Amino acid sequence: MFSVAIPNTQTYLVGGAVRDHLLGVKVKDKDYVVVGATPEQMVAAGYLPVGQDFPVFLHPETKEEYALARTERKTAKGYHGFEFNASPEVTLEEDLLRRDLTINAMAKNSKGELIDPHGGLADLKKGVLRHVSTAFAEDPVRVLRVARFMSRLAPFGFRVHPDTFKLMRQLVTGGEIAALVPERVWQEIKQSLNQAKPSEFFLTLRECGALEVLLPEIDCLFGIPQTKQWHPEVDTGVHAMLAIDQAKDLDNDVAFAVMVHDLGKGITPKEVLPSHRGHESAGVPLVKGLCRRLKVPSHYKKLAVMVCQWHLQAHTIMELRAKTIEKLFSRLDAYRNPKYLEKFVQACQADATGRWGEEFQQYPQAGFIRLLFKAARKIDKQPLFEQGYEGKALGEQIRQLRVAAIQSAIQHLQTT
């Protein structure tokens, strides 16, 4: 839909919708630019204003975004340090010039004709992420966006142009990256975790130096050795990336939990390496600190802390006593919220299979845990109520029944 019922204006489809159509992937959202209109004219035509920093409107029927063509000028450090001009005199070419990458600086008119003043189509065919202009180095968010595009487009063979990498490093060394607001950093991390290859987000940030600034807890994992018997990849940072990629199709909070599950290994004393005994507990304050710094939602933090603290118990579940397993279920709040157990299991499976070697690609512990939990939940509490148990005494009796049910299930599984 291109029509904006205002005389002497032109409307163009821009950005991601044009890029994705040319790339041959499903177009999720369509954004439009309107040239020649004022905010007052847009409102009078029935469009709903939503932009705070610059004029953006929603179509009254489709709810698709229509933004007035604009230019921008850097006035201060950080993401919000810009002054915008959205007057009717701004041209489409001027609007496209302010965009980050050439593949995002293309447009189509109402006839479907491509407008490509910066070579976006050529870069798309070559698989290159290249900045439109040196103004790229004025906006630190663009470092994160390039990294996120790499997490999405790396499977298509994309790479970052060397000159663009220079500008990204410039934003890091100049302190612009450190000026980003936590909420924006978190949004980019969150969006990257379910892309086609999430690890590319972190690796791209690491290559330009931004990972050390934004996620030092992840950056310091690279180069930390692990026991080769359990981690053929040895390098903890490499393992973290493999695990993150294993979690890409899971719920976003599960993928985040996988991302931070081994932070404790980054502070293991050098003299005990490659052993990481106690890294689970050591990592919990780091997970909490990262969540606090980036203002991560509380339900993300809750699951992440659980996975960090208890993932080794999932891996060794077949060696644990029934009492220990029942305690694990309680610690995971599984009886009240079974979804936490399922998310926990999924995260632990991504961790376990995020390693080199065919022998690590199966995770029978997942089915084992689910069956034991099913047994623990099926206990009949009614006789306890009839016998008059209540309070702590009732809780202890329920716990004993659960332990017995788990033990019975273990014995059944071991003999079948």
C-alpha positions in Angstrom: 0.0 0.0 0.0 1.6 3.2 -1.1 -1.2 5.8 -1.2 -1.0 8.8 1.1 -3.9 11.1 0.3 -1.9 14.3 0.2 -1.3 16.3 -3.0 2.3 16.8 -4.2 3.8 14.0 -2.1 5.5 10.8 -3.0 5.6 7.6 -1.0 8.3 4.9 -1.2 8.8 1.5 0.3 12.2 1.6 2.0 14.8 -0.3 4.0 14.4 -3.9 5.1 11.4 -4.8 3.0 13.2 -3.9 -0.2 16.4 -5.7 1.0 14.6 -8.9 2.0 12.6 -9.1 -1.1 15.7 -8.8 -3.2 17.4 -11.4 -1.0 14.5 -13.8 -1.5 13.5 -14.1 2.1 10.2 -13.4 3.7 9.4 -9.8 4.3 8.1 -9.3 7.8 7.5 -5.5 8.1 7.1 -2.8 5.6 8.3 0.7 6.2 7.5 3.7 4.0 9.0 7.2 3.5 6.8 10.1 2.6 8.5 13.0 0.7 6.9 16.4 0.6 4.5 16.2 3.5 4.2 17.9 6.9 3.1 16.2 10.2 -0.1 18.2 10.1 -0.9 16.9 6.6 -0.3 13.4 7.7 -2.6 13.7 10.7 -5.3 15.4 8.6 -5.1 12.4 6.2 -5.9 10.0 9.1 -2.4 8.8 10.0 -1.6 8.2 13.7 1.5 9.9 15.0 3.8 7.7 17.1 7.3 9.1 16.7 8.9 11.0 19.6 12.2 12.1 18.1 11.0 12.5 14.6 7.7 12.3 12.7 6.6 8.7 12.3 3.0 7.7 11.6 0.9 4.5 11.5 -1.4 3.9 8.6 -5.0 4.0 9.9 -5.8 0.5 8.5 -2.6 -1.5 8.0 -0.7 0.0 10.9 2.4 0.0 8.8 4.9 2.8 9.5 5.1 5.9 7.4 8.0 8.3 8.3 8.6 11.7 6.8 11.8 11.9 4.8 14.5 13.4 7.1 18.1 14.3 7.5 20.1 14.2 10.7 23.0 16.0 12.2 25.3 14.9 15.1 25.1 17.3 18.0 26.4 15.2 21.0 27.7 11.8 22.0 25.5 8.8 22.2 22.4 7.4 20.5 20.2 10.5 21.3 22.8 13.1 20.3 21.2 14.0 16.9 19.2 16.9 15.5 16.6 15.9 12.9 15.2 17.9 9.9 11.9 16.5 8.5 10.8 19.4 6.4 8.9 18.8 3.1 12.0 19.9 1.2 14.0 16.8 2.2 14.4 14.5 -0.8 14.3 10.7 -0.9 18.0 10.7 -1.8 18.9 12.8 1.3 16.8 10.4 3.4 18.6 7.3 2.0 22.0 9.0 2.6 21.5 9.0 6.3 20.9 5.3 6.6 23.5 2.9 8.0 24.3 0.2 5.3 23.9 0.3 1.5 21.7 -2.8 1.5 19.3 -0.8 3.7 19.5 2.4 1.6 17.3 1.2 -1.3 13.7 2.2 -2.1 10.9 1.3 -4.4 8.3 3.6 -5.8 4.6 2.8 -6.4 5.5 1.3 -9.8 7.9 -1.2 -8.2 11.0 0.5 -9.6 14.2 0.2 -7.6 15.9 3.4 -6.5 19.5 2.5 -5.4 21.8 5.6 -5.3 24.4 3.9 -3.1 25.0 0.5 -4.7 23.0 -1.5 -2.3 21.9 -4.1 -4.9 25.6 -4.7 -5.9 26.6 -5.1 -2.3 23.7 -7.4 -1.7 24.8 -9.7 -4.6 28.4 -9.6 -3.3 27.4 -10.3 0.3 28.9 -7.1 1.7 27.8 -5.0 4.6 29.1 -1.5 3.7 28.3 1.9 5.2 26.5 4.4 3.1 28.7 7.4 4.2 31.2 8.4 6.9 28.2 9.6 8.9 28.0 6.0 9.9 30.6 6.8 12.5 28.3 9.3 14.2 25.9 6.7 15.6 27.2 4.0 18.0 24.0 1.9 17.6 25.1 1.1 14.1 27.9 -1.0 15.5 25.3 -3.2 17.1 23.1 -3.2 14.0 25.9 -4.4 11.8 26.7 -7.2 14.3 23.0 -8.1 14.3 22.9 -8.1 10.5 25.8 -10.5 10.6 24.0 -12.8 12.9 21.1 -12.8 10.4 23.0 -12.8 7.1 26.2 -14.8 7.8 24.6 -18.0 6.4 24.2 -16.1 3.1 27.9 -15.6 3.0 27.9 -11.9 4.1 30.9 -10.1 5.6 31.6 -6.6 6.9 33.5 -4.4 4.5 37.0 -3.5 5.9 36.3 0.2 5.7 33.1 -0.2 7.7 35.1 -2.2 10.3 37.4 0.8 10.6 34.5 3.1 11.4 33.1 0.6 13.9 36.5 0.5 15.7 36.5 4.3 15.6 33.2 4.4 17.5 34.7 2.1 20.1 38.0 3.8 20.6 36.3 7.2 20.6 34.1 6.2 23.6 30.8 6.4 21.7 30.0 2.7 22.4 30.3 3.3 26.1 27.7 6.1 25.8 24.9 3.8 24.6 22.0 3.5 26.9 21.5 0.0 28.5 18.0 -0.4 27.1 19.2 -0.1 23.5 22.1 -2.5 24.0 19.8 -5.0 25.5 17.3 -4.7 22.6 20.0 -5.5 20.1 21.3 -8.4 22.1 17.8 -9.8 22.5 17.1 -9.5 18.8 20.3 -11.2 17.9 19.7 -14.4 19.9 17.1 -15.8 17.6 18.8 -15.0 14.3 20.2 -17.6 11.9 23.7 -17.5 13.5 23.6 -15.6 16.8 27.3 -16.2 17.5 28.2 -13.8 14.6 26.7 -10.9 16.6 29.2 -11.5 19.5 32.1 -12.3 17.2 31.6 -9.2 15.1 31.5 -7.1 18.3 34.6 -8.8 19.5 36.5 -8.1 16.3 35.9 -4.4 16.5 36.5 -4.2 20.3 32.9 -3.5 21.3 32.3 -6.8 23.1 34.9 -5.9 25.7 33.1 -2.7 26.4 29.5 -3.9 26.3 29.8 -7.5 27.5 33.2 -7.9 29.2 31.9 -11.1 31.0 31.5 -12.7 27.5 34.6 -11.2 26.0 36.9 -12.6 28.7 35.8 -16.2 28.1 37.9 -16.3 24.9 41.2 -17.9 25.5 40.2 -19.6 28.8 40.9 -23.3 28.5 38.6 -26.2 29.5 39.2 -29.9 30.0 39.5 -31.4 26.6 37.8 -34.6 27.6 34.5 -32.7 28.0 35.2 -29.8 25.7 37.1 -30.8 22.6 36.9 -27.2 21.5 38.9 -26.3 24.6 38.4 -22.5 24.4 35.5 -21.4 26.7 34.6 -18.6 24.3 34.3 -21.0 21.4 32.1 -23.2 23.5 29.9 -20.2 24.4 29.4 -19.4 20.8 28.6 -23.0 19.9 26.0 -23.2 22.7 24.5 -19.8 21.7 24.0 -21.1 18.1 22.4 -24.3 19.5 19.8 -22.1 21.3 18.8 -20.0 18.3 15.4 -21.7 17.8 14.5 -21.7 21.5 12.5 -19.1 23.4 14.4 -15.8 23.8 14.8 -16.1 27.6 16.2 -19.6 27.1 18.7 -18.4 24.6 19.8 -15.6 26.9 20.3 -18.2 29.8 22.5 -20.2 27.5 24.4 -17.0 26.6 25.4 -16.4 30.2 25.5 -19.9 31.7 29.3 -20.2 31.9 30.3 -16.7 33.0 31.9 -18.1 36.1 34.6 -19.7 34.0 35.9 -16.2 33.1 37.1 -15.7 36.7 38.5 -19.1 37.4 42.0 -18.7 39.0 44.7 -19.4 36.4 46.5 -21.8 38.6 43.7 -24.3 38.6 42.9 -24.2 34.8 41.7 -26.1 32.8 39.5 -27.2 35.8 36.5 -25.0 36.6 35.3 -26.5 39.8 32.6 -24.2 41.4 32.2 -22.1 38.3 28.4 -22.4 38.5 28.1 -20.6 41.9 30.9 -18.2 40.9 28.9 -17.2 37.8 25.7 -16.2 39.6 26.8 -12.8 40.8 28.2 -12.1 37.3 24.8 -13.0 35.7 23.0 -10.8 38.2 25.4 -7.9 37.6 25.0 -8.2 33.8 21.2 -8.2 34.1 21.3 -5.2 36.4 23.6 -3.2 34.2 21.6 -3.9 31.0 18.2 -3.7 32.7 17.3 -7.2 31.6 13.7 -8.2 32.4 13.3 -10.1 35.7 12.0 -13.3 34.2 15.0 -13.5 32.0 17.3 -13.1 35.0 15.4 -15.7 37.0 15.9 -18.4 34.4 19.5 -17.3 33.7 20.5 -17.6 37.3 18.8 -21.1 37.5 20.7 -22.4 34.5 24.0 -20.9 35.6 23.7 -22.3 39.1 22.4 -25.8 38.3 23.3 -26.8 34.8 25.9 -29.3 35.9 23.3 -31.2 37.9 21.3 -31.6 34.7 24.3 -33.0 33.0 25.0 -35.5 35.8 21.3 -36.3 36.5 21.8 -40.0 36.0 24.4 -40.1 38.8 22.4 -38.2 41.4 20.4 -39.5 44.3 16.6 -39.2 44.2 16.8 -36.7 47.1 19.1 -34.5 45.2 17.0 -34.6 42.1 13.9 -33.7 44.1 15.7 -30.8 45.6 16.7 -29.6 42.2 13.1 -29.6 41.1 12.2 -27.5 44.1 15.1 -25.1 43.5 13.9 -24.6 39.9 10.4 -23.8 41.2 9.2 -26.6 38.9 6.3 -27.8 41.0 4.6 -24.3 40.9 5.8 -23.4 37.4 6.6 -26.5 35.3 7.6 -24.2 32.4 10.8 -23.3 34.2 11.9 -27.0 34.3 11.3 -27.3 30.5 13.2 -24.1 29.8 16.0 -25.2 32.1 16.2 -28.6 30.3 16.3 -26.9 26.9 19.1 -24.5 28.0 21.1 -27.4 29.4 20.7 -29.4 26.2 22.0 -26.4 24.2 25.0 -26.2 26.5 25.7 -29.9 26.3 25.4 -30.1 22.5 27.3 -26.9 21.9 30.6 -28.7 21.6 32.7 -30.3 18.9 32.3 -34.0 18.3 29.5 -36.3 17.4 29.5 -37.9 20.8 28.1 -34.7 22.3 25.2 -34.3 19.9 22.9 -36.5 21.9 21.5 -35.5 25.3 19.6 -38.4 26.9 19.5 -36.4 30.2 16.7 -34.3 28.8 14.3 -37.2 28.5 15.5 -38.6 31.9 14.7 -35.4 33.7 11.3 -35.0 32.1 10.3 -38.6 33.1 11.5 -38.2 36.7 9.6 -34.9 37.1 6.5 -36.4 35.6 6.7 -39.2 38.3 7.3 -36.6 41.1 4.2 -34.6 40.0 1.9 -37.6 39.9 2.0 -38.4 43.6 -1.3 -38.6 45.4 -1.5 -35.9 48.1 -5.1 -36.6 49.2 -4.3 -39.3 51.8 -2.0 -36.8 53.5 -4.8 -34.3 53.8 -7.1 -37.0 55.2 -4.5 -38.0 57.8 -4.4 -34.4 59.0 -1.0 -33.3 57.9 -0.5 -29.6 57.5 2.1 -26.9 57.4 5.8 -28.0 57.5 4.8 -31.6 58.3 2.6 -31.7 55.2 5.4 -30.3 53.1 7.9 -32.9 54.4 5.5 -35.8 53.7 5.0 -34.5 50.2 8.7 -34.3 49.7 9.2 -37.8 50.9 6.5 -39.1 48.5 8.2 -37.3 45.6 11.6 -38.7 46.5 10.1 -42.2 46.6 8.4 -41.6 43.2 11.6 -40.4 41.7 13.5 -43.4 43.1 11.0 -45.8 41.7 11.1 -44.1 38.3 14.9 -44.3 38.3 14.8 -48.0 39.0 12.3 -48.6 36.3 14.4 -46.7 33.7 17.5 -48.6 34.7 15.8 -51.9 34.1 14.2 -51.1 30.8 
